[in-house]
Amino acid sequence: LYRRLHARLNSLPGVLSASIARYSPLSGSSSSGNMSIQGYIPPEGKNMDAYRVEVGPQFFETLVTPLLLGRPITERDAPGSPMVAVVNESFIQKFMPNQNPIGRHFSLGAPFKPPGIEIIGVAADSKYYEISEKPKPMAYFSAWQSGGREPYIGELLIRTSHDPSGAAAEVRQAVHDVDSRLPILRVTTLRDQVYESLHQERTITQLSSFFALLALMLASIGLYGTISFSVVRRTNEIGIRMALGAQRPTVLAMLLKESIVLVGLGLAFGIPLAMGATRWIRFRLFGVPPVDLAGIGVAVLLLALVSTLAGYLPARRATKVDPMAALRYE
């Protein structure tokens, strides 16, 4: 059934390649298990554990995953032929460092019997369970070699030369043509799957942005109030300075200096704290360096602009005070 389905999907117009898999990348599903590797003795108390997934021919071509050594899984890896697997770089680095893995053997539990799975290729590391994970050892097995049973395949993978969302109707019809009893529960693109896999990170980002804006607003209000209070207290001083010939720009600069000093003190404490906090939460950040200088720079610039504006408004109001009225003020 899956062979007929695989052939039918590859015959569709605009389809560059198609394959099948038990789980698709970033679907939130995975399978793992212990293994025994030829010539490898694990440290005491450590398990030889790896992700594993059954895939069809053209799997790596469809997902554009580079094959670094050996060959991919093909149609000839069928029931009755020696059991084979393609492993990733992390698998080799952990279990066979500085060795040629091609032709080496390992074994798994049921349903992969008898033991003696030959490594035929090495694929580049890729994200499979979630996009924020570090590369983990992974083994890809032929879906046709499933212990003599019909494999459980949950995903059809298709790479097209045009917008993949437009091929949904053709894919549904192709599946119906092969077997009308096969249901298609969902059609999605890898881009959408990546977007959905980042739901938690996106929620955290939105909440962080909300509280950051709230903090910026409160800081601006506080700075505005501080400068306003300072202006009221110094009204007499301002009047004397202006009566003695001080120019409005000079008075404005004097009052703004107080705002700038407060902002500078805040940044002096805030920047080290922000850099430390980024290191603390970096396991939740995907694609963000431990010290995001660009992000910190934008935040500093935004805070400086808003704070300067918050200090400028009361300072500007102070320069419009009538010197004679200010001299009479107590």
C-alpha positions in Angstrom: 0.0 0.0 0.0 2.7 2.5 1.0 4.8 1.7 -2.0 1.8 2.4 -4.3 1.1 5.6 -2.4 4.8 6.6 -2.6 4.8 6.0 -6.4 1.5 7.9 -6.9 2.7 11.0 -5.0 5.9 11.1 -6.9 3.9 11.1 -10.2 2.0 14.3 -9.3 2.7 17.4 -11.4 5.0 19.9 -9.6 6.2 17.3 -7.1 10.0 17.3 -6.9 10.1 14.4 -4.5 7.9 12.6 -2.0 8.4 10.2 0.9 6.8 8.8 4.0 7.7 8.7 7.7 6.3 7.5 11.0 6.8 11.1 12.3 7.5 14.3 10.4 10.0 16.8 11.7 8.9 19.2 14.4 5.5 17.4 14.8 6.1 17.0 18.5 6.2 13.2 18.2 9.2 11.0 18.5 10.3 7.5 19.4 13.5 6.4 21.1 15.0 3.2 22.5 18.2 1.5 23.7 20.5 -0.3 21.4 23.7 -2.3 21.3 26.4 -1.1 19.1 29.2 -3.3 17.7 32.5 -2.5 19.4 31.0 0.1 21.8 30.9 -0.3 25.6 28.9 2.5 27.3 30.1 4.1 30.5 28.7 2.5 33.6 25.2 3.6 34.4 24.7 5.1 30.9 22.2 3.9 28.3 22.8 3.8 24.6 19.7 5.7 23.6 18.8 7.3 20.3 15.8 8.7 18.5 14.5 6.4 15.7 12.1 6.8 12.9 10.9 4.7 10.0 11.2 6.5 6.6 10.7 5.7 3.0 12.8 6.2 -0.1 13.7 9.8 -1.0 13.2 10.9 2.6 16.5 12.9 2.8 16.0 14.3 -0.7 12.5 15.5 0.2 13.6 17.3 3.4 16.8 18.5 1.8 18.9 16.9 4.5 22.5 16.4 3.3 23.9 12.9 3.2 27.5 13.1 4.4 28.6 9.5 3.9 27.3 6.4 2.2 23.9 6.1 0.6 20.3 6.9 1.5 17.5 4.4 2.1 16.0 3.2 -1.2 13.4 0.9 -2.7 15.9 -2.0 -2.5 15.9 -1.9 1.3 12.8 -4.2 1.3 11.6 -7.1 3.4 14.0 -10.0 3.0 17.1 -7.8 2.4 19.6 -7.1 5.1 18.3 -4.5 7.6 19.9 -1.1 7.2 19.8 2.3 8.8 21.1 5.8 8.2 22.4 7.6 11.3 23.1 11.2 12.0 26.3 13.0 12.9 25.5 13.1 16.6 25.1 9.3 16.6 28.6 8.9 15.1 30.2 11.5 17.4 28.7 9.8 20.5 29.1 6.1 19.7 31.8 5.9 17.0 34.0 9.0 17.2 36.9 9.1 14.7 35.8 5.9 13.0 34.3 5.0 9.7 30.7 4.0 10.5 29.8 2.6 7.1 29.3 -1.2 7.4 29.2 -1.2 11.2 26.3 -2.9 12.9 24.0 -2.3 15.9 20.8 -3.9 17.2 17.5 -2.7 18.7 14.7 -4.4 20.5 11.4 -5.5 18.9 10.1 -5.1 16.2 13.6 -4.9 14.7 14.6 -8.6 14.7 16.9 -10.3 14.2 19.7 -7.9 15.5 22.3 -6.9 13.0 21.3 -3.5 11.5 23.9 -2.2 9.1 24.8 1.4 8.9 24.7 2.4 5.3 24.9 6.2 5.5 25.4 9.3 7.7 23.1 12.3 7.4 23.6 15.8 8.7 22.1 16.7 12.1 18.7 18.3 11.9 15.9 19.4 14.2 13.3 16.7 14.5 11.4 16.7 17.8 11.5 20.4 18.5 13.4 23.3 17.0 15.1 24.4 20.3 16.7 21.0 21.0 20.3 20.2 20.7 21.2 17.6 18.1 20.7 14.1 19.5 21.7 10.6 18.2 19.2 9.5 15.6 18.7 6.5 13.4 16.5 6.3 10.3 15.2 2.9 9.3 13.6 1.6 6.1 9.8 1.7 6.4 9.7 -1.4 4.3 11.8 -3.4 6.8 9.3 -3.5 9.7 9.6 -7.0 10.9 7.3 -8.4 8.2 4.4 -6.3 9.2 2.7 -3.3 7.5 4.5 -0.3 8.9 2.7 2.4 10.8 3.2 5.6 8.8 1.7 8.7 10.1 3.1 11.3 7.7 3.3 11.9 3.9 6.2 14.2 3.0 6.1 16.1 -0.3 8.4 18.8 -1.7 7.0 20.8 -4.6 8.3 23.3 -7.1 5.4 25.7 -6.3 3.4 26.8 -3.3 2.9 23.6 -1.3 -0.4 24.7 0.2 -1.8 24.7 -3.3 -1.1 21.0 -3.7 -3.4 19.9 -0.9 -6.3 19.0 -3.1 -4.1 17.0 -5.5 -2.6 15.1 -2.6 -6.0 14.2 -1.2 -7.1 13.0 -4.5 -4.0 10.9 -5.0 -4.4 9.2 -1.7 -8.1 8.6 -2.5 -7.1 7.0 -5.8 -4.7 4.6 -4.1 -7.2 3.6 -1.3 -10.4 5.5 -0.6 -10.5 4.2 3.0 -7.3 6.1 3.9 -8.2 9.3 5.8 -6.1 12.5 5.6 -6.5 14.2 9.0 -4.4 17.3 8.3 -2.4 19.0 5.5 0.2 21.5 6.6 3.5 22.9 5.4 6.8 22.6 7.2 6.9 26.3 7.7 3.5 26.1 9.5 4.7 23.2 11.6 7.8 25.2 12.7 5.5 28.1 13.6 3.2 25.9 15.6 6.1 24.2 17.4 7.2 27.6 18.7 3.9 28.3 20.3 5.2 28.3 23.9 8.3 30.4 23.0 6.0 32.9 21.1 3.7 33.2 24.1 6.6 33.8 26.4 7.9 36.5 24.0 4.6 38.2 23.8 4.2 38.3 27.6 7.8 39.5 28.0 7.1 42.3 25.4 4.0 43.3 27.3 5.7 43.6 30.6 8.7 45.3 29.0 6.4 48.0 27.6 4.6 48.3 30.9 8.0 48.7 32.7 9.0 51.4 30.1 5.8 53.2 30.6 6.1 53.2 34.4 9.7 54.3 34.2 8.8 57.2 31.9 6.0 58.3 34.2 8.3 58.1 37.2 11.0 60.1 35.4 8.4 62.7 34.3 7.2 63.0 37.9 10.7 63.3 39.3 11.7 66.0 36.9 8.4 67.8 37.4 8.9 67.8 41.1 12.5 69.0 40.7 11.3 71.9 38.5 8.7 72.9 41.0 11.3 72.9 43.8 13.7 74.9 41.8 11.3 77.4 40.4 12.9 80.2 42.5 16.4 79.2 41.3 15.2 79.1 37.7 13.7 82.6 38.0 17.0 84.0 39.5 19.1 82.4 36.8 16.9 83.8 34.0 16.7 87.2 35.7 20.5 87.3 35.8 20.6 86.6 32.0 20.6 82.8 31.7 19.3 81.8 28.3 16.4 79.4 27.9 18.6 76.7 26.1 21.0 76.8 29.1 18.3 76.3 31.6 16.8 73.5 29.5 20.1 71.8 29.3 20.6 72.1 33.0 17.3 70.4 33.8 17.8 67.7 31.1 21.1 66.9 32.6 19.3 65.6 35.7 17.2 63.3 33.5 20.2 62.0 31.6 22.0 61.3 34.9 19.1 59.3 36.2 18.8 57.3 32.9 22.6 56.7 32.9 22.5 55.3 36.4 19.6 53.0 35.5 21.4 51.7 32.4 24.6 51.2 34.4 22.7 48.8 36.7 20.2 47.5 34.1 22.6 46.4 31.3 24.6 43.9 33.4 21.4 42.5 34.8 20.0 42.1 31.3 23.1 40.3 30.1 23.0 38.0 33.1 19.3 37.3 32.7 19.8 36.4 29.0 22.3 33.8 29.9 19.9 32.4 32.5 17.0 32.1 30.0 19.0 31.2 26.9 17.7 27.6 26.9 14.3 29.2 26.0 15.7 31.3 23.2 16.1 29.8 19.8 18.7 31.5 17.5 19.6 34.2 20.0 23.2 34.4 21.2 23.9 34.4 25.0 24.7 38.1 24.8 22.4 39.8 22.2 24.2 43.1 21.7 21.9 44.2 19.0 18.8 43.6 21.2 20.4 45.4 24.2 21.4 48.3 21.9 17.9 48.7 20.6 16.5 48.6 24.1 19.0 51.2 25.4 18.2 53.5 22.5 14.5 53.2 23.0 14.8 53.8 26.7 17.0 56.8 26.2 14.6 58.4 23.7 11.5 57.8 25.8 13.3 59.0 29.0 14.7 62.1 27.3 11.2 63.0 26.1 9.8 62.4 29.6 12.4 64.8 31.0 12.2 67.3 28.2 8.5 68.1 28.7 8.7 69.5 32.3 12.1 71.1 31.5 10.7 72.9 28.6 7.7 74.1 30.7 10.2 75.4 33.2 11.9 77.6 30.7 8.7 79.4 29.9 8.3 80.5 33.5 8.1 84.4 33.9 11.3 85.3 35.8 9.4 87.9 37.9 6.7 85.4 38.8 9.4 82.8 39.7 11.2 85.3 41.9 8.0 85.9 43.8 7.4 82.1 44.1 7.9 80.4 47.5 
